[in-house]
Amino acid sequence: MPLDRGAFRQKLSPFEHDAGAAPNGVLAPEGAPRAPEARRKSPGALRKKGLRAALKAAAAAHPGKHLQLWFQDEARIGNKGRVCHRWWLKGERAPGLVQQGYQWAYIFSAIRPATGEDFTLVLPVVSAAVMDLFLAQFAAALPADAHAVLVLDGAGWHDARALTVPGNLTLVPLPAYSPELNPVERIWLYLRERFLSLRFFPDTEAIVEASCRAWNALTADPTRIRSLCAYPWIAKLGS
């Protein structure tokens, strides 16, 4: 959970995926993919030196607020098994449990690389409605004098036109096809390699429990998130 070191299990009524149009004419993420050249560019997507410009624009639009730079992403965790690296005898294949299932939960997380703070929820689905819930609870957890610039990828449920963005948040989309620019991706690799591979999950409740335990193990070391996510180029932009 945000800022106080613990993953929060959020119980929601099930959301139905809608393959049709989302509010304000934005296509839901389940629609058929188009060729890259046919896709529209996300409004405000970052260009070269674009994040620095976005931070300056947010500071100008919210004078008197302490600007904070955060990054956000989601990870799908389920019972479709995943292998990982492990020590074993040279020349022998390491044994490991692999499950074939189709139940999932999603870790939604926002992290602040400069300090290692996080806000994390484990949720049952991804959709614009669930993203709205995440943004509302994240915004409520921020200090009253803070304004957060939240950098995130171009997933369909991240489009600001389909969301109710709280007044103390500014969403900044990453360029397309650039997961390497989002430091949260390193956290997902860390969790999967150490806690969420070679596992058997009998049901969704077990997946949620394992996701929460993995996140709490990560945040038990208060320096871990910062060590994974504080890229030098992010540090140059400030906190």
C-alpha positions as a printed NumPy array, in Angstrom:
array([[  0.   ,   0.   ,   0.   ],
       [  1.17 ,   3.543,  -0.568],
       [  3.771,   5.173,   1.368],
       [  3.443,   2.841,   4.368],
       [  4.939,  -0.373,   3.02 ],
       [  2.258,  -2.947,   2.425],
       [  0.312,  -4.319,  -0.526],
       [ -3.393,  -3.646,  -0.2  ],
       [ -5.915,  -6.322,  -1.13 ],
       [ -8.768,  -4.481,  -2.784],
       [-12.046,  -6.383,  -3.041],
       [-14.194,  -5.351,  -5.978],
       [-17.31 ,  -6.659,  -7.605],
       [-16.355,  -8.371, -10.906],
       [-15.955,  -6.083, -13.898],
       [-17.023,  -7.274, -17.322],
       [-14.623,  -6.619, -20.178],
       [-16.297,  -4.494, -22.833],
       [-14.956,  -4.809, -26.346],
       [-16.945,  -1.795, -27.483],
       [-16.324,   1.902, -27.08 ],
       [-15.321,   3.317, -23.712],
       [-16.521,   6.724, -22.455],
       [-15.83 ,   9.703, -24.696],
       [-15.365,   7.478, -27.714],
       [-12.1  ,   5.873, -26.562],
       [-11.792,   2.292, -27.745],
       [-11.59 ,  -0.283, -24.973],
       [ -8.24 ,  -2.144, -24.827],
       [ -9.837,  -5.464, -25.809],
       [-10.465,  -4.255, -29.385],
       [ -8.64 ,  -5.829, -32.302],
       [ -5.054,  -4.565, -32.684],
       [ -4.123,  -2.39 , -35.614],
       [ -0.847,  -2.169, -37.495],
       [  1.618,   0.149, -35.742],
       [  1.511,   2.756, -38.498],
       [ -2.293,   2.929, -38.239],
       [ -2.39 ,   3.588, -34.507],
       [ -3.055,   7.11 , -33.341],
       [ -0.415,   8.734, -31.187],
       [ -1.462,   9.212, -27.597],
       [ -2.164,  12.871, -26.79 ],
       [  0.805,  14.347, -24.968],
       [  3.039,  11.316, -25.544],
       [  6.634,  12.062, -24.611],
       [  9.19 ,  13.056, -27.187],
       [ 12.901,  13.708, -26.707],
       [ 13.346,  15.744, -23.496],
       [  9.56 ,  15.578, -23.177],
       [  9.473,  14.502, -19.537],
       [ 11.472,  17.516, -18.432],
       [  9.044,  19.728, -20.37 ],
       [  6.056,  17.929, -18.814],
       [  7.463,  18.525, -15.326],
       [  7.977,  22.216, -16.06 ],
       [  4.419,  22.489, -17.411],
       [  2.982,  20.78 , -14.331],
       [  4.977,  23.082, -12.039],
       [  3.69 ,  26.125, -13.902],
       [  0.101,  24.888, -13.774],
       [  0.254,  24.124, -10.039],
       [  2.3  ,  26.871,  -8.359],
       [  2.856,  26.41 ,  -4.664],
       [  2.677,  22.622,  -4.907],
       [  5.593,  20.292,  -4.24 ],
       [  6.092,  18.346,  -7.481],
       [  6.688,  14.593,  -7.201],
       [  7.72 ,  12.295, -10.066],
       [  6.079,   8.848, -10.018],
       [  5.951,   5.921, -12.468],
       [  3.031,   3.491, -12.757],
       [  2.453,   0.062, -14.283],
       [  0.541,  -3.19 , -13.82 ],
       [  1.656,  -6.825, -13.758],
       [ -0.577,  -9.806, -14.482],
       [  0.03 , -12.676, -12.067],
       [ -1.683, -16.001, -12.64 ],
       [ -1.59 , -19.767, -12.594],
       [ -0.156, -20.138, -16.068],
       [  3.248, -21.243, -14.875],
       [  6.485, -19.37 , -15.414],
       [ 10.048, -20.656, -15.245],
       [ 12.976, -18.623, -13.918],
       [ 16.714, -18.77 , -13.383],
       [ 17.939, -21.06 , -10.618],
       [ 21.151, -22.738,  -9.476],
       [ 21.473, -26.41 , -10.431],
       [ 24.016, -29.061, -11.36 ],
       [ 25.962, -28.307, -14.525],
       [ 24.744, -30.344, -17.485],
       [ 21.382, -31.202, -15.895],
       [ 18.01 , -29.588, -16.462],
       [ 16.714, -28.024, -13.268],
       [ 13.318, -29.436, -12.23 ],
       [ 10.473, -27.081, -11.468],
       [  6.71 , -26.918, -11.13 ],
       [  4.816, -25.509, -14.136],
       [  1.072, -24.968, -13.955],
       [ -1.328, -24.52 , -16.889],
       [ -4.224, -22.372, -15.716],
       [ -6.113, -19.264, -16.731],
       [ -6.897, -17.363, -13.538],
       [ -5.317, -13.985, -12.882],
       [ -4.896, -11.043, -10.549],
       [ -3.157,  -7.752, -11.294],
       [ -0.664,  -5.776,  -9.25 ],
       [ -1.197,  -2.045,  -9.839],
       [  1.713,  -0.015,  -8.549],
       [  2.999,   3.541,  -8.591],
       [  6.558,   4.084,  -7.414],
       [  8.613,   7.188,  -6.694],
       [ 12.208,   6.365,  -7.683],
       [ 13.752,   9.296,  -5.795],
       [ 12.562,   8.005,  -2.415],
       [ 11.496,   4.379,  -2.923],
       [  7.897,   5.171,  -1.895],
       [  5.112,   3.122,  -3.456],
       [  1.36 ,   2.877,  -3.718],
       [  0.2  ,  -0.629,  -4.598],
       [ -3.132,  -2.423,  -4.97 ],
       [ -3.849,  -6.011,  -5.998],
       [ -6.962,  -5.963,  -8.178],
       [ -9.003,  -8.568, -10.083],
       [ -9.031,  -7.061, -13.604],
       [ -7.688,  -4.207, -15.704],
       [-10.117,  -1.638, -17.093],
       [-10.688,   2.098, -17.12 ],
       [-13.057,   1.721, -14.137],
       [-10.4  ,  -0.079, -12.091],
       [ -7.769,   2.448, -13.138],
       [-10.09 ,   5.208, -11.916],
       [-10.265,   3.497,  -8.522],
       [ -6.484,   3.185,  -8.371],
       [ -5.948,   6.847,  -9.283],
       [ -8.522,   8.044,  -6.738],
       [ -6.924,   6.092,  -3.883],
       [ -3.406,   7.054,  -4.935],
       [ -4.36 ,  10.738,  -5.089],
       [ -5.981,  10.54 ,  -1.648],
       [ -2.741,   9.163,  -0.181],
       [ -0.583,  12.07 ,  -1.394],
       [  0.299,  14.94 ,   0.956],
       [ -2.002,  17.939,   0.695],
       [  0.793,  20.153,  -0.649],
       [  1.961,  17.669,  -3.313],
       [  1.195,  17.325,  -7.011],
       [  2.245,  14.045,  -8.627],
       [  3.387,  13.711, -12.231],
       [  2.555,  10.083, -13.008],
       [  4.392,   8.537, -15.971],
       [  2.73 ,   5.464, -17.479],
       [  2.529,   3.512, -20.708],
       [ -0.069,   3.763, -23.452],
       [ -2.403,   0.941, -22.369],
       [ -6.013,   1.564, -23.359],
       [ -7.142,   1.908, -19.745],
       [ -4.48 ,   4.626, -19.175],
       [ -5.975,   7.079, -21.662],
       [ -6.851,  10.265, -19.759],
       [ -9.868,  10.774, -22.03 ],
       [-11.458,   7.645, -20.53 ],
       [-10.51 ,   8.422, -16.923],
       [-11.457,  10.765, -14.105],
       [ -8.037,  12.163, -13.239],
       [ -7.837,  13.717,  -9.738],
       [ -6.763,  17.343,  -9.574],
       [ -3.494,  16.568,  -7.798],
       [ -2.292,  14.222, -10.568],
       [ -0.898,  14.84 , -14.045],
       [ -0.682,  11.795, -16.338],
       [  2.265,  11.706, -18.752],
       [  2.251,   8.898, -21.376],
       [  5.49 ,   7.203, -22.363],
       [  6.436,   6.843, -26.032],
       [  5.024,   3.743, -27.704],
       [  6.985,   0.486, -27.449],
       [  9.411,   1.734, -24.779],
       [  8.991,  -0.413, -21.63 ],
       [ 12.67 ,   0.145, -20.879],
       [ 11.795,   3.728, -19.892],
       [  9.476,   2.579, -17.109],
       [ 11.478,   1.518, -14.024],
       [  8.493,  -0.386, -12.615],
       [  9.268,  -3.089, -15.195],
       [ 12.368,  -3.973, -13.172],
       [ 10.209,  -4.58 , -10.114],
       [  8.057,  -7.093, -12.004],
       [ 11.17 ,  -9.002, -13.077],
       [ 12.476,  -8.965,  -9.502],
       [  9.198, -10.326,  -8.099],
       [  8.806, -13.013, -10.75 ],
       [ 12.368, -14.253, -10.496],
       [ 12.295, -14.497,  -6.691],
       [  8.724, -15.084,  -5.551],
       [  6.201, -15.788,  -8.311],
       [  7.725, -18.492, -10.527],
       [  7.614, -22.295, -10.24 ],
       [  4.474, -21.984,  -8.122],
       [  1.086, -23.712,  -7.962],
       [ -1.957, -21.491,  -7.378],
       [ -5.212, -23.445,  -6.939],
       [ -7.47 , -20.397,  -7.299],
       [ -7.591, -16.61 ,  -7.593],
       [ -7.472, -16.178,  -3.823],
       [ -4.112, -17.96 ,  -3.772],
       [ -2.84 , -15.709,  -6.573],
       [ -3.874, -12.582,  -4.669],
       [ -2.279, -13.888,  -1.479],
       [  0.988, -14.716,  -3.259],
       [  1.038, -11.298,  -4.946],
       [  0.58 ,  -9.521,  -1.612],
       [  3.257, -11.627,   0.078],
       [  5.695, -10.981,  -2.776],
       [  5.13 ,  -7.242,  -2.628],
       [  5.475,  -7.142,   1.155],
       [  8.737,  -9.088,   0.866],
       [  9.97 ,  -6.512,  -1.659],
       [  9.106,  -3.542,   0.561],
       [ 10.493,  -5.164,   3.711],
       [ 13.82 ,  -3.745,   2.515],
       [ 13.187,   0.03 ,   2.406],
       [ 16.081,   0.548,  -0.044],
       [ 15.086,  -2.105,  -2.583],
       [ 12.652,  -0.112,  -4.751],
       [ 15.038,   2.811,  -4.97 ],
       [ 17.947,   0.555,  -5.901],
       [ 15.886,  -1.025,  -8.701],
       [ 14.202,   2.102, -10.039],
       [ 16.398,   5.161,  -9.452],
       [ 17.808,   5.36 , -12.971],
       [ 20.477,   8.096, -13.326],
       [ 18.445,   9.983, -15.929],
       [ 15.464,  10.046, -13.56 ],
       [ 17.617,  11.365, -10.721],
       [ 18.691,  14.269, -12.922],
       [ 15.062,  15.325, -13.301],
       [ 14.625,  15.726,  -9.541],
       [ 12.182,  14.063,  -7.14 ]])
